[in-house]
Amino acid sequence: MNLVNETGTTAYSAELDVCIQFLTSIGIKTTFREIYGDCFLPGLSIEQGMIVIDKTALKYPGDVLHEAGHLAVVPASERDCLDGPGIEKRENREAEEMMAIAWSYAACIYLDIDPYFVFHDEGYKGGGSYIVDNFREKRYFGLPMLQWTGMAASDQMQQEGVAPYPHMIKWLRD
């Protein structure tokens, strides 16, 4: 698959393919089609629990993995009705944002993708490299909530031999 961003250059197609295969394998649906109207992120939308990707408008393919993190960390009973505007209105949106960041960092490590693919400096209010640098130094935010939901090992579980974060116990919240 070749993706052409708004500058007319092909970028990140191999990494995006890996991400799409991974998302499919864990049960997050994706589709490719043109998106009409405004989106929070260029070329990306979430509609009824599915990530919609507009190949002609997608500027940063790594954003797909972060948006998947939003779907992954919401309760399963709410996932299929989630959409982009709904994410912004969720009661626990700040906590879910931190969880989605921690989730997408763990996904990068699992998939052996450079985290800067997701955490680029055009996103995260210019702080993508700050996030990666802190996570590489094991200064994780969002992790306590992933542990609380059972998606990543708690300290007690680690003492019992369960691999610590960035290993994930499960990729989707129950």
C-alpha positions as CSV (number, residue, x, y, z in Angstrom):
1,M,0.0,0.0,0.0
2,N,1.3,3.4,-0.9
3,L,0.1,6.4,1.1
4,V,0.5,9.8,-0.3
5,N,0.3,12.6,2.2
6,E,-0.7,16.2,1.6
7,T,2.8,17.1,0.5
8,G,2.5,14.6,-2.3
9,T,5.2,12.3,-0.9
10,T,4.8,8.6,0.0
11,A,5.5,8.1,3.6
12,Y,5.5,5.3,6.2
13,S,3.7,2.7,4.1
14,A,5.5,-0.3,5.6
15,E,4.9,0.8,9.2
16,L,1.3,1.6,8.5
17,D,0.8,-1.9,7.0
18,V,2.2,-3.4,10.2
19,C,-0.1,-1.3,12.3
20,I,-3.2,-2.2,10.3
21,Q,-2.4,-5.9,10.5
22,F,-1.9,-5.6,14.2
23,L,-5.2,-3.8,14.7
24,T,-7.0,-6.3,12.7
25,S,-5.5,-9.2,14.7
26,I,-6.7,-7.6,18.0
27,G,-10.2,-6.8,16.8
28,I,-10.0,-3.1,16.0
29,K,-11.6,-2.5,12.6
30,T,-10.2,-0.1,10.0
31,T,-11.4,0.9,6.6
32,F,-10.0,3.1,3.8
33,R,-12.3,5.7,2.2
34,E,-12.5,9.3,1.5
35,I,-13.5,11.4,4.5
36,Y,-15.7,14.5,3.9
37,G,-15.7,17.4,6.3
38,D,-13.4,18.3,9.1
39,C,-11.5,15.8,11.2
40,F,-9.5,16.3,14.4
41,L,-6.5,14.7,12.6
42,P,-5.9,15.0,8.9
43,G,-7.2,11.9,7.1
44,L,-8.5,10.1,10.2
45,S,-11.9,9.6,11.8
46,I,-13.5,7.2,14.2
47,E,-17.0,6.1,13.3
48,Q,-19.0,3.5,15.2
49,G,-15.9,2.0,16.7
50,M,-14.0,1.8,13.4
51,I,-11.0,3.8,12.3
52,V,-11.6,5.4,8.9
53,I,-8.5,6.3,7.0
54,D,-8.5,8.7,4.0
55,K,-5.3,7.8,2.1
56,T,-5.3,11.0,0.2
57,A,-5.5,13.2,3.3
58,L,-3.5,11.2,5.9
59,K,-0.6,13.4,6.9
60,Y,0.9,11.3,9.8
61,P,0.2,7.6,9.5
62,G,1.4,7.0,13.0
63,D,-1.7,8.8,14.2
64,V,-3.7,5.7,13.3
65,L,-2.0,3.7,16.1
66,H,-2.8,6.5,18.6
67,E,-6.4,6.7,17.6
68,A,-6.6,2.9,17.9
69,G,-5.4,3.4,21.5
70,H,-8.6,5.4,22.2
71,L,-10.7,2.5,21.0
72,A,-8.7,0.0,22.9
73,V,-8.9,1.7,26.3
74,V,-12.6,2.3,26.5
75,P,-14.9,-0.4,28.0
76,A,-15.8,-3.0,25.4
77,S,-19.5,-2.2,25.8
78,E,-18.9,1.3,24.6
79,R,-16.3,0.7,21.9
80,D,-18.6,0.0,18.9
81,C,-20.6,3.2,19.3
82,L,-17.6,5.5,19.8
83,D,-16.9,8.2,17.3
84,G,-14.3,11.1,17.1
85,P,-16.5,13.8,18.6
86,G,-17.7,11.4,21.3
87,I,-14.1,10.9,22.5
88,E,-13.8,14.6,23.3
89,K,-17.1,14.5,25.3
90,R,-16.3,11.4,27.4
91,E,-16.5,11.8,31.2
92,N,-13.0,10.4,31.7
93,R,-11.4,11.7,28.5
94,E,-8.2,13.0,30.1
95,A,-7.5,9.6,31.7
96,E,-8.4,7.8,28.5
97,E,-6.0,10.2,26.5
98,M,-3.1,9.3,28.9
99,M,-4.1,5.6,28.6
100,A,-4.2,5.9,24.8
101,I,-0.7,7.4,24.8
102,A,0.7,4.7,27.0
103,W,-1.1,2.0,24.9
104,S,0.3,3.3,21.6
105,Y,3.8,3.5,23.0
106,A,3.5,-0.1,24.1
107,A,2.2,-1.0,20.7
108,C,5.2,0.6,19.0
109,I,7.5,-1.4,21.2
110,Y,5.6,-4.6,20.6
111,L,5.6,-4.0,16.8
112,D,9.2,-2.9,16.8
113,I,8.2,0.5,15.3
114,D,10.1,3.6,16.2
115,P,7.9,5.5,18.7
116,Y,8.5,8.8,16.8
117,F,6.3,7.3,14.1
118,V,3.4,7.9,16.4
119,F,4.8,10.6,18.6
120,H,5.9,13.1,16.0
121,D,6.4,16.7,16.9
122,E,3.5,17.9,14.8
123,G,1.2,16.2,17.3
124,Y,0.9,16.2,21.1
125,K,1.1,20.0,21.1
126,G,4.7,19.8,19.9
127,G,5.6,17.4,22.7
128,G,6.0,14.0,20.8
129,S,9.7,13.7,21.4
130,Y,9.2,14.7,25.1
131,I,6.7,11.8,25.5
132,V,9.1,9.3,23.9
133,D,12.1,10.5,25.8
134,N,10.2,10.2,29.1
135,F,8.8,6.7,28.3
136,R,12.3,5.5,27.3
137,E,13.5,6.6,30.7
138,K,10.6,4.6,32.3
139,R,8.7,7.7,33.3
140,Y,5.3,6.4,32.2
141,F,2.1,8.4,32.5
142,G,-1.1,6.5,31.8
143,L,0.4,3.3,33.1
144,P,-1.5,3.3,36.5
145,M,-4.8,3.4,34.6
146,L,-3.7,0.6,32.3
147,Q,-2.8,-1.4,35.4
148,W,-6.1,-0.6,37.1
149,T,-8.1,-1.9,34.0
150,G,-6.0,-5.1,33.9
151,M,-4.4,-4.3,30.6
152,A,-0.8,-4.0,32.0
153,A,0.8,-5.7,35.0
154,S,0.5,-4.2,38.4
155,D,3.5,-4.2,40.7
156,Q,2.1,-7.3,42.5
157,M,1.7,-9.1,39.2
158,Q,5.2,-8.2,38.3
159,Q,6.4,-9.8,41.5
160,E,4.6,-12.9,40.5
161,G,6.5,-13.1,37.2
162,V,4.2,-11.2,34.8
163,A,6.2,-9.1,32.4
164,P,6.1,-5.4,33.2
165,Y,5.0,-2.6,30.9
166,P,5.5,-1.9,28.0
167,H,4.4,-5.5,27.8
168,M,0.6,-5.6,27.7
169,I,-1.5,-8.3,29.3
170,K,-4.3,-7.6,26.9
171,W,-4.7,-5.1,24.1
172,L,-8.4,-4.4,24.5
173,R,-10.2,-3.4,27.7
174,D,-13.0,-5.7,28.8
